[in-house]
Structures are given as C-alpha cells and as structure tokens.
C-alpha cells in the first residue's frame, strides 16, 4: 500500500475502513483489498495535483462504483465531505494556502482586465456605439489564454524552465494575427479570429496537464475542465448581465449615462477576468460538484440526436439541397463541433470499466447521425466549389468537415466495436483524445497559411 504522511487523510481512511468493517458479512480480507484500491486512487489523484481532502472525496466516489458499501459511505458522508472541502479548510492550516491562491487568481483576473484595456494606449478603443474593433476580434484569445496557461503552470507546480516552450504558440499566434495585411472585409481575417482560439486552447491544455502528451487521463481531465468552465462561464455571464442591468438603471435614475463605463470598461474587463475566475472555481470545486456537466450531456445528447435525425428526414422528404452560404457553413460546423464535444465529454465522464448501456447506444446513434450530416455538408461544399470556385470560407469549411468526418467515423467504428463487446472503451478514449491535435493543427493551418494563400482577402 502507498504510505501517506497526511494525518487528517489517514483519519479519513480509518473512518472509511471502520465503516466497512461494521457492515454484516464483510470479511477483513475484502476490506483490505478495497483499501488497497482506495490508496492507489489517492496516490494517482494527489500526484495529479489534488489535495488530500479532494483526492479522498474523488477516490471514495470512484470506489462507490466498485463496491456497494463504499458507495453507501460516500452517500452518508457527502455533507461532511462538502464541509471539509469548502468550509473547514478555511479555518485550519490550509486556510493560508487557500488565501494565497485566491490572491493569485485575483491577480491574474486583474491582469486579464488590464490586458483588455492595453490596446487603448495605441488608439484602439472599445466604443459602445461602434462594432468590436477588428484587433479585438483577432486577439481576444491572446489577451486571456496566456494568463490561463500561467495560472495552471503555477497551480500544477510545473518547472518554468521546462515550460518556456509554451510561450512559442502564443508568440506565433500574436505574430500571424497581426502582421498580415488583411484587406477590408477579408474572409481570411474572420477565419483567423475563429480558428486562433482553437489552436491556442491546445497550449492551455499542455499547461493544464503539466506538459503531458496525449495519453492517459490528464487530457480527459482537461476535457472535463473545458466543459465545466463553459457552464461556469455562462452562469457568471448571466449574473454579470443582471449586474450590468442594475448598474445602468441606477445611474440612469440620477440622469447619468453610464454606457461609456459599462460597455467600455466593466463588460470587457469582467468578461476577460471571468475566464480566470471560472477556471479557479472549476479547479476548486470540480471534485465536489462535477456532475453538473455530465447531467447536461445526458440531457442534450438525445435532443441533438433528434435534431440531426429530423434534419436528415426533412431533407430526404422535401428533396431540398443544403444551402452552403457562409453563415450557414459556420453554423453547421459549429453544430458538428458541439456534437463532437458532447461525445468527447460523455466519454470523459464515463467509467471506462463499465459495460455498455443504453446511453452508449444513444451516443453511437448521435455519432452516426452527425456523420451523415457531415457527409451531406461535404457533398454540398464540393458542389459549390465545383460550380463557383475556391474561396477561403469554402476551403476552410471543406477542411474542417473532412477533419470532423475522420473523427466521427473513427468514433462510430470504435463505439460499435465496444457495444458489440469486440473492443474496449479505452480504445475509444485514446482515439478521441489523440485526435485533439488534428483539430488544433487544422486551425493553425487556417491562421498561418490561408491569408497569404488567398491574398489576404
């Protein structure tokens, strides 16, 4: 067994062990075997950066899927564990560490807010009465993602000397987003704004996983983090919207127009800082309330499956071809990416050792439906290119749909093998995680190659 020097953690393990031994018909040998599994889980989780309390809660939850007694312990002690993770550390020795991290997070959030306003020094201002300046469209991710990467490097205790290479993708992104002489109304400029965040998110992932490559659980953890962050950010944005509304109302009551402050400072600074704060909240609380996103995944998987099947049925019934204008192309690509995200997140939240179930069959149906829609979209794009020629938008959509086609086809094949019990769920996980660099690589190609290839138009 793995030794632990953390006395409070040993007390928690002892309480868990005592709970099992008090159950009728439980042999000492069974308890010893389960404790071995628990300690192995704890060692892995603590090596990944969790504290002893956090690791214990997650390990007990995982053990619940292995043994009914352990599951009962997790259920009956959930309230105590919540208090232990959220309240008691603030009153004990770990309070200083929590306080320090809070200050660090606030520092990064303030830095993100300052970064959003720095372009104003060069005459690029956020005016509430004008459209968002093109500079911000191209560089929004560059103002926040590097600070996220720095936060994760600090959080994981990564060696700075071995992590300096992470500055390269951000420096390259800043270079290619700003040195190209984009023409007015340039399609490639819009494509750069859409694809640069995808490429840079991979660099954030390396900081999150402590520079690990695409193997094992850390990248699945990053997938879970990404889903949780999206939900937290929406919740923060909703709260921010209410706060903004009340701010406008209060100043209007005294005949002051606060638009210049609200939309020029408060909203953009808050939007940038919320990315850092949301990341911190996910990191701090995901071991306790990480079930939110998997529940939403189970809710939206059947809805999107019905949507795709209904679309295919309507197309077959009416005989209407797919419209491949720019806005619709972007919309279809976003839909397929979202579907792929649902599949990926569902896989990350699933116990890989569990046997196939109804939800796995539903996931396969979703993947096959998306694969058919992607095939129809590819045929429409190819016909459009054949009739009207190449444009940056059409080529970008063609490439992205081909990338998604391979990803979906591989997922469908491996899901099918798993449902037929001819393959493992681990193989599907490895395919999904290992394919992430392909999406980021294509995004990088669009950012770097497309502008000069199409004459910056």
WOBELCOR-V381434 format. One record per pair of residues at least 24 apart in sequence whose C-alpha atoms are under 10 Angstrom apart, sorted by the first residue. I is the first residue (numbers start at 1). J is the second residue. If there is no record, write none. Layout:
i->I j->J
i->I j->J
This chain:
i->1 j->32
i->1 j->33
i->1 j->35
i->1 j->36
i->1 j->37
i->1 j->38
i->1 j->39
i->1 j->40
i->1 j->43
i->2 j->36
i->2 j->38
i->2 j->39
i->2 j->40
i->2 j->41
i->2 j->42
i->2 j->43
i->3 j->39
i->3 j->43
i->4 j->39
i->4 j->42
i->4 j->43
i->4 j->52
i->6 j->52
i->6 j->53
i->7 j->52
i->8 j->52
i->8 j->53
i->9 j->42
i->9 j->51
i->9 j->52
i->9 j->53
i->9 j->55
i->9 j->56
i->10 j->52
i->10 j->56
i->12 j->52
i->12 j->53
i->12 j->56
i->12 j->57
i->12 j->81
i->13 j->38
i->13 j->39
i->13 j->56
i->13 j->60
i->15 j->73
i->16 j->60
i->16 j->69
i->16 j->70
i->16 j->73
i->16 j->74
i->16 j->77
i->17 j->70
i->17 j->73
i->19 j->69
i->19 j->70
i->19 j->72
i->19 j->73
i->20 j->69
i->20 j->70
i->20 j->72
i->20 j->73
i->21 j->69
i->23 j->69
i->26 j->69
i->34 j->63
i->34 j->66
i->34 j->67
i->34 j->70
i->35 j->63
i->37 j->62
i->37 j->63
i->37 j->66
i->38 j->62
i->38 j->63
i->38 j->70
i->47 j->156
i->48 j->156
i->48 j->209
i->48 j->210
i->48 j->217
i->48 j->218
i->48 j->221
i->49 j->155
i->49 j->156
i->49 j->157
i->49 j->209
i->49 j->210
i->50 j->156
i->50 j->283
i->50 j->284
i->50 j->287
i->51 j->85
i->51 j->94
i->52 j->85
i->53 j->81
i->53 j->82
i->53 j->84
i->53 j->85
i->53 j->89
i->53 j->287
i->54 j->81
i->54 j->82
i->54 j->84
i->54 j->85
i->54 j->284
i->54 j->285
i->54 j->286
i->54 j->287
i->54 j->288
i->55 j->287
i->56 j->81
i->56 j->287
i->57 j->81
i->57 j->82
i->57 j->84
i->57 j->85
i->57 j->287
i->57 j->288
i->58 j->286
i->58 j->287
i->58 j->288
i->58 j->290
i->59 j->287
i->61 j->287
i->61 j->288
i->62 j->351
i->65 j->351
i->65 j->353
i->65 j->354
i->66 j->353
i->66 j->354
i->78 j->288
i->81 j->288
i->82 j->285
i->82 j->287
i->82 j->288
i->82 j->289
i->85 j->284
i->85 j->285
i->85 j->287
i->85 j->288
i->86 j->284
i->86 j->285
i->86 j->288
i->98 j->284
i->101 j->151
i->101 j->154
i->101 j->155
i->101 j->280
i->102 j->277
i->102 j->280
i->104 j->151
i->104 j->154
i->104 j->155
i->105 j->147
i->105 j->148
i->105 j->151
i->105 j->155
i->105 j->273
i->105 j->276
i->105 j->277
i->105 j->278
i->105 j->279
i->105 j->280
i->105 j->281
i->106 j->273
i->106 j->276
i->106 j->277
i->106 j->280
i->107 j->151
i->107 j->273
i->107 j->276
i->108 j->144
i->108 j->147
i->108 j->148
i->108 j->150
i->108 j->151
i->108 j->273
i->108 j->275
i->108 j->276
i->108 j->277
i->109 j->144
i->109 j->147
i->109 j->148
i->109 j->151
i->109 j->269
i->109 j->270
i->109 j->271
i->109 j->272
i->109 j->273
i->109 j->274
i->109 j->275
i->109 j->276
i->109 j->277
i->109 j->278
i->110 j->269
i->110 j->270
i->110 j->272
i->110 j->273
i->110 j->274
i->110 j->276
i->111 j->143
i->111 j->144
i->111 j->147
i->111 j->269
i->111 j->272
i->111 j->273
i->111 j->276
i->112 j->143
i->112 j->144
i->112 j->145
i->112 j->146
i->112 j->147
i->112 j->148
i->112 j->268
i->112 j->269
i->112 j->270
i->112 j->271
i->112 j->272
i->112 j->273
i->112 j->274
i->112 j->275
i->112 j->276
i->113 j->143
i->113 j->144
i->113 j->265
i->113 j->266
i->113 j->267
i->113 j->268
i->113 j->269
i->113 j->270
i->113 j->271
i->113 j->272
i->113 j->273
i->113 j->274
i->114 j->143
i->114 j->265
i->114 j->269
i->114 j->272
i->114 j->273
i->115 j->140
i->115 j->142
i->115 j->143
i->115 j->144
i->115 j->147
i->115 j->269
i->115 j->272
i->115 j->273
i->116 j->140
i->116 j->142
i->116 j->143
i->116 j->144
i->116 j->265
i->116 j->268
i->116 j->269
i->116 j->270
i->116 j->271
i->116 j->272
i->116 j->273
i->117 j->143
i->117 j->264
i->117 j->265
i->117 j->268
i->117 j->269
i->118 j->143
i->125 j->264
i->126 j->260
i->126 j->263
i->126 j->264
i->126 j->265
i->126 j->268
i->127 j->259
i->127 j->260
i->127 j->261
i->127 j->263
i->127 j->264
i->127 j->265
i->128 j->259
i->128 j->260
i->128 j->261
i->128 j->262
i->128 j->263
i->128 j->264
i->128 j->265
i->129 j->259
i->129 j->260
i->129 j->263
i->129 j->264
i->134 j->189
i->134 j->190
i->134 j->193
i->135 j->177
i->135 j->178
i->135 j->193
i->136 j->193
i->137 j->177
i->137 j->189
i->137 j->190
i->137 j->192
i->137 j->193
i->137 j->194
i->138 j->173
i->138 j->174
i->138 j->176
i->138 j->177
i->138 j->178
i->138 j->189
i->138 j->190
i->138 j->191
i->138 j->192
i->138 j->193
i->138 j->194
i->138 j->195
i->138 j->196
i->138 j->197
i->139 j->173
i->139 j->174
i->139 j->177
i->139 j->178
i->139 j->192
i->139 j->193
i->139 j->196
i->139 j->197
i->140 j->193
i->140 j->196
i->140 j->197
i->140 j->272
i->141 j->170
i->141 j->173
i->141 j->174
i->141 j->193
i->141 j->196
i->141 j->197
i->141 j->198
i->141 j->200
i->141 j->201
i->141 j->272
i->142 j->170
i->142 j->171
i->142 j->173
i->142 j->174
i->142 j->177
i->142 j->196
i->142 j->197
i->142 j->200
i->143 j->170
i->143 j->174
i->143 j->272
i->144 j->271
i->144 j->272
i->144 j->273
i->144 j->274
i->144 j->275
i->144 j->276
i->145 j->170
i->145 j->197
i->145 j->200
i->145 j->201
i->145 j->203
i->145 j->204
i->145 j->272
i->145 j->275
i->145 j->276
i->146 j->170
i->146 j->171
i->146 j->200
i->146 j->201
i->146 j->203
i->146 j->204
i->146 j->207
i->147 j->204
i->147 j->275
i->147 j->276
i->148 j->201
i->148 j->203
i->148 j->204
i->148 j->205
i->148 j->207
i->148 j->208
i->148 j->275
i->148 j->276
i->148 j->277
i->148 j->279
i->148 j->280
i->149 j->200
i->149 j->201
i->149 j->203
i->149 j->204
i->149 j->205
i->149 j->206
i->149 j->207
i->149 j->208
i->149 j->276
i->150 j->204
i->150 j->207
i->150 j->208
i->151 j->204
i->151 j->207
i->151 j->208
i->151 j->276
i->151 j->279
i->151 j->280
i->152 j->204
i->152 j->205
i->152 j->206
i->152 j->207
i->152 j->208
i->152 j->209
i->152 j->210
i->152 j->279
i->152 j->280
i->152 j->283
i->153 j->204
i->153 j->206
i->153 j->207
i->153 j->208
i->153 j->209
i->153 j->210
i->153 j->211
i->154 j->207
i->154 j->208
i->155 j->207
i->155 j->208
i->155 j->210
i->155 j->280
i->155 j->283
i->156 j->207
i->156 j->208
i->156 j->209
i->156 j->210
i->157 j->210
i->158 j->207
i->158 j->208
i->158 j->209
i->158 j->210
i->158 j->211
i->159 j->210
i->159 j->211
i->162 j->210
i->162 j->211
i->163 j->206
i->163 j->207
i->163 j->210
i->163 j->211
i->165 j->203
i->165 j->211
i->166 j->200
i->166 j->203
i->166 j->204
i->166 j->206
i->166 j->207
i->166 j->211
i->167 j->203
i->168 j->203
i->169 j->199
i->169 j->200
i->169 j->202
i->169 j->203
i->169 j->444
i->170 j->196
i->170 j->199
i->170 j->200
i->170 j->203
i->170 j->204
i->172 j->200
i->172 j->444
i->172 j->448
i->173 j->197
i->173 j->199
i->173 j->200
i->173 j->444
i->173 j->447
i->173 j->448
i->175 j->448
i->176 j->444
i->176 j->447
i->176 j->448
i->176 j->449
i->176 j->451
i->177 j->447
i->177 j->448
i->177 j->451
i->180 j->448
i->180 j->451
i->180 j->452
i->180 j->455
i->180 j->456
i->181 j->451
i->181 j->452
i->181 j->455
i->181 j->456
i->181 j->457
i->182 j->451
i->182 j->452
i->182 j->455
i->182 j->456
i->182 j->457
i->183 j->451
i->183 j->455
i->183 j->456
i->183 j->457
i->184 j->456
i->184 j->457
i->185 j->456
i->185 j->457
i->186 j->392
i->186 j->451
i->186 j->454
i->186 j->455
i->186 j->456
i->186 j->457
i->187 j->326
i->187 j->391
i->187 j->392
i->187 j->393
i->187 j->450
i->187 j->451
i->187 j->454
i->187 j->456
i->187 j->457
i->188 j->391
i->188 j->392
i->188 j->393
i->188 j->396
i->188 j->446
i->188 j->447
i->188 j->448
i->188 j->449
i->188 j->450
i->188 j->451
i->188 j->452
i->188 j->453
i->188 j->454
i->188 j->455
i->188 j->456
i->188 j->457
i->189 j->392
i->189 j->446
i->189 j->447
i->189 j->450
i->189 j->451
i->189 j->456
i->189 j->457
i->190 j->392
i->190 j->393
i->190 j->447
i->191 j->392
i->191 j->393
i->191 j->396
i->191 j->443
i->191 j->446
i->191 j->447
i->191 j->450
i->191 j->451
i->192 j->443
i->192 j->444
i->192 j->445
i->192 j->446
i->192 j->447
i->192 j->448
i->192 j->450
i->192 j->451
i->193 j->447
i->194 j->330
i->194 j->443
i->194 j->446
i->194 j->447
i->195 j->396
i->195 j->439
i->195 j->440
i->195 j->441
i->195 j->442
i->195 j->443
i->195 j->444
i->195 j->445
i->195 j->446
i->195 j->447
i->196 j->440
i->196 j->443
i->196 j->444
i->196 j->445
i->196 j->446
i->196 j->447
i->196 j->448
i->197 j->440
i->197 j->443
i->197 j->444
i->198 j->439
i->198 j->440
i->198 j->441
i->198 j->442
i->198 j->443
i->198 j->444
i->199 j->437
i->199 j->438
i->199 j->439
i->199 j->440
i->199 j->441
i->199 j->442
i->199 j->443
i->199 j->444
i->199 j->445
i->199 j->446
i->199 j->447
i->200 j->440
i->200 j->443
i->200 j->444
i->201 j->226
i->201 j->440
i->202 j->436
i->202 j->437
i->202 j->439
i->202 j->440
i->202 j->441
i->203 j->440
i->213 j->433
i->213 j->434
i->214 j->430
i->214 j->431
i->214 j->432
i->214 j->433
i->214 j->434
i->214 j->435
i->214 j->436
i->214 j->437
i->215 j->429
i->215 j->430
i->215 j->431
i->215 j->433
i->215 j->434
i->216 j->426
i->216 j->429
i->216 j->430
i->216 j->433
i->217 j->348
i->217 j->429
i->217 j->430
i->217 j->433
i->218 j->433
i->219 j->348
i->219 j->430
i->219 j->433
i->219 j->434
i->219 j->436
i->220 j->344
i->220 j->345
i->220 j->347
i->220 j->348
i->220 j->349
i->220 j->429
i->220 j->430
i->220 j->432
i->220 j->433
i->221 j->345
i->221 j->348
i->221 j->349
i->222 j->345
i->222 j->348
i->223 j->341
i->223 j->344
i->223 j->345
i->223 j->346
i->223 j->347
i->223 j->348
i->223 j->349
i->223 j->433
i->224 j->282
i->224 j->286
i->224 j->290
i->224 j->293
i->224 j->294
i->224 j->344
i->224 j->345
i->224 j->346
i->224 j->347
i->224 j->348
i->224 j->349
i->225 j->279
i->225 j->282
i->225 j->283
i->225 j->286
i->225 j->290
i->225 j->293
i->225 j->345
i->226 j->279
i->226 j->282
i->226 j->341
i->226 j->345
i->227 j->282
i->227 j->290
i->227 j->292
i->227 j->293
i->227 j->294
i->227 j->297
i->227 j->341
i->227 j->342
i->227 j->344
i->227 j->345
i->228 j->278
i->228 j->279
i->228 j->281
i->228 j->282
i->228 j->283
i->228 j->286
i->228 j->289
i->228 j->290
i->228 j->291
i->228 j->292
i->228 j->293
i->228 j->294
i->228 j->345
i->229 j->275
i->229 j->276
i->229 j->277
i->229 j->278
i->229 j->279
i->229 j->280
i->229 j->281
i->229 j->282
i->229 j->283
i->229 j->286
i->229 j->293
i->230 j->275
i->230 j->278
i->230 j->279
i->230 j->282
i->230 j->293
i->231 j->278
i->231 j->282
i->231 j->292
i->231 j->293
i->231 j->296
i->232 j->274
i->232 j->275
i->232 j->277
i->232 j->278
i->232 j->279
i->232 j->281
i->232 j->282
i->232 j->293
i->233 j->271
i->233 j->274
i->233 j->275
i->233 j->276
i->233 j->277
i->233 j->278
i->233 j->279
i->233 j->281
i->234 j->274
i->234 j->278
i->235 j->278
i->236 j->270
i->236 j->271
i->236 j->274
i->236 j->275
i->236 j->277
i->236 j->278
i->237 j->267
i->237 j->270
i->237 j->271
i->237 j->274
i->240 j->266
i->240 j->267
i->240 j->270
i->240 j->271
i->240 j->274
i->241 j->267
i->290 j->349
i->291 j->349
i->293 j->342
i->293 j->345
i->293 j->346
i->293 j->349
i->294 j->342
i->294 j->345
i->294 j->346
i->294 j->347
i->294 j->348
i->294 j->349
i->294 j->350
i->295 j->346
i->295 j->349
i->296 j->342
i->296 j->346
i->297 j->341
i->297 j->342
i->297 j->343
i->297 j->345
i->297 j->346
i->297 j->349
i->298 j->342
i->298 j->346
i->298 j->359
i->298 j->362
i->298 j->363
i->300 j->339
i->300 j->342
i->301 j->339
i->301 j->342
i->301 j->343
i->301 j->346
i->301 j->359
i->301 j->362
i->301 j->363
i->301 j->365
i->301 j->366
i->302 j->359
i->302 j->362
i->302 j->363
i->302 j->365
i->302 j->366
i->303 j->366
i->304 j->335
i->304 j->338
i->304 j->339
i->304 j->342
i->304 j->366
i->304 j->369
i->304 j->370
i->305 j->339
i->305 j->362
i->305 j->363
i->305 j->364
i->305 j->365
i->305 j->366
i->305 j->367
i->305 j->368
i->305 j->369
i->305 j->370
i->306 j->365
i->306 j->366
i->306 j->369
i->307 j->366
i->307 j->369
i->308 j->335
i->308 j->336
i->308 j->339
i->308 j->365
i->308 j->366
i->308 j->367
i->308 j->368
i->308 j->369
i->308 j->370
i->308 j->371
i->308 j->372
i->308 j->373
i->309 j->365
i->309 j->366
i->309 j->368
i->309 j->369
i->309 j->370
i->309 j->372
i->309 j->373
i->310 j->369
i->311 j->369
i->311 j->373
i->312 j->369
i->312 j->370
i->312 j->372
i->312 j->373
i->312 j->376
i->315 j->376
i->321 j->376
i->321 j->377
i->321 j->379
i->321 j->380
i->322 j->373
i->322 j->376
i->322 j->377
i->322 j->379
i->322 j->380
i->322 j->381
i->323 j->377
i->323 j->380
i->323 j->381
i->323 j->384
i->324 j->377
i->324 j->378
i->324 j->380
i->324 j->381
i->324 j->382
i->324 j->383
i->324 j->384
i->324 j->394
i->324 j->397
i->325 j->381
i->325 j->384
i->325 j->393
i->325 j->394
i->326 j->393
i->326 j->394
i->326 j->397
i->327 j->393
i->329 j->377
i->329 j->381
i->329 j->393
i->329 j->394
i->329 j->396
i->329 j->397
i->329 j->398
i->329 j->401
i->330 j->393
i->330 j->394
i->330 j->396
i->330 j->397
i->332 j->373
i->332 j->374
i->332 j->377
i->332 j->397
i->332 j->401
i->333 j->374
i->333 j->377
i->333 j->397
i->333 j->398
i->333 j->400
i->333 j->401
i->333 j->404
i->335 j->370
i->336 j->367
i->336 j->370
i->336 j->371
i->336 j->373
i->336 j->374
i->336 j->400
i->336 j->401
i->336 j->404
i->336 j->405
i->336 j->408
i->337 j->370
i->337 j->400
i->337 j->401
i->337 j->404
i->337 j->439
i->339 j->363
i->339 j->366
i->339 j->367
i->339 j->369
i->339 j->370
i->339 j->408
i->340 j->366
i->340 j->367
i->340 j->370
i->340 j->404
i->340 j->407
i->340 j->408
i->340 j->411
i->340 j->432
i->341 j->432
i->342 j->366
i->342 j->367
i->343 j->367
i->343 j->408
i->343 j->411
i->343 j->432
i->344 j->411
i->344 j->428
i->344 j->429
i->344 j->432
i->344 j->433
i->345 j->432
i->347 j->425
i->347 j->426
i->347 j->428
i->347 j->429
i->347 j->432
i->347 j->433
i->348 j->429
i->348 j->432
i->348 j->433
i->350 j->425
i->350 j->429
i->351 j->425
i->351 j->426
i->352 j->424
i->352 j->425
i->352 j->426
i->352 j->427
i->352 j->428
i->352 j->429
i->353 j->424
i->353 j->425
i->353 j->426
i->354 j->425
i->355 j->418
i->355 j->419
i->355 j->421
i->355 j->424
i->355 j->425
i->356 j->415
i->356 j->418
i->356 j->419
i->356 j->420
i->356 j->421
i->356 j->424
i->356 j->425
i->357 j->419
i->358 j->419
i->360 j->415
i->360 j->416
i->360 j->418
i->360 j->419
i->361 j->415
i->361 j->416
i->361 j->418
i->361 j->419
i->363 j->411
i->363 j->412
i->363 j->415
i->364 j->408
i->364 j->411
i->364 j->412
i->364 j->413
i->364 j->414
i->364 j->415
i->364 j->416
i->364 j->419
i->365 j->412
i->365 j->415
i->365 j->416
i->366 j->408
i->366 j->412
i->367 j->407
i->367 j->408
i->367 j->409
i->367 j->410
i->367 j->411
i->367 j->412
i->367 j->413
i->367 j->415
i->368 j->408
i->368 j->409
i->368 j->411
i->368 j->412
i->368 j->413
i->369 j->408
i->369 j->412
i->370 j->404
i->370 j->405
i->370 j->408
i->370 j->409
i->370 j->412
i->371 j->401
i->371 j->404
i->371 j->405
i->371 j->406
i->371 j->407
i->371 j->408
i->371 j->409
i->371 j->411
i->371 j->412
i->372 j->405
i->372 j->408
i->372 j->409
i->373 j->405
i->374 j->400
i->374 j->401
i->374 j->402
i->374 j->404
i->374 j->405
i->374 j->408
i->375 j->401
i->375 j->402
i->375 j->404
i->375 j->405
i->377 j->401
i->378 j->402
i->378 j->405
i->390 j->454
i->391 j->454
i->391 j->457
i->392 j->446
i->392 j->450
i->392 j->451
i->392 j->453
i->392 j->454
i->392 j->455
i->392 j->456
i->392 j->457
i->393 j->450
i->395 j->446
i->395 j->450
i->396 j->442
i->396 j->443
i->396 j->445
i->396 j->446
i->396 j->450
i->399 j->442
i->399 j->443
i->399 j->446
i->400 j->438
i->400 j->439
i->400 j->442
i->400 j->443
i->400 j->446
i->403 j->435
i->403 j->438
i->403 j->439
i->403 j->442
i->404 j->435
i->404 j->438
i->404 j->439
i->406 j->435
i->407 j->431
i->407 j->432
i->407 j->435
i->407 j->436
i->407 j->438
i->407 j->439
i->408 j->432
i->410 j->435
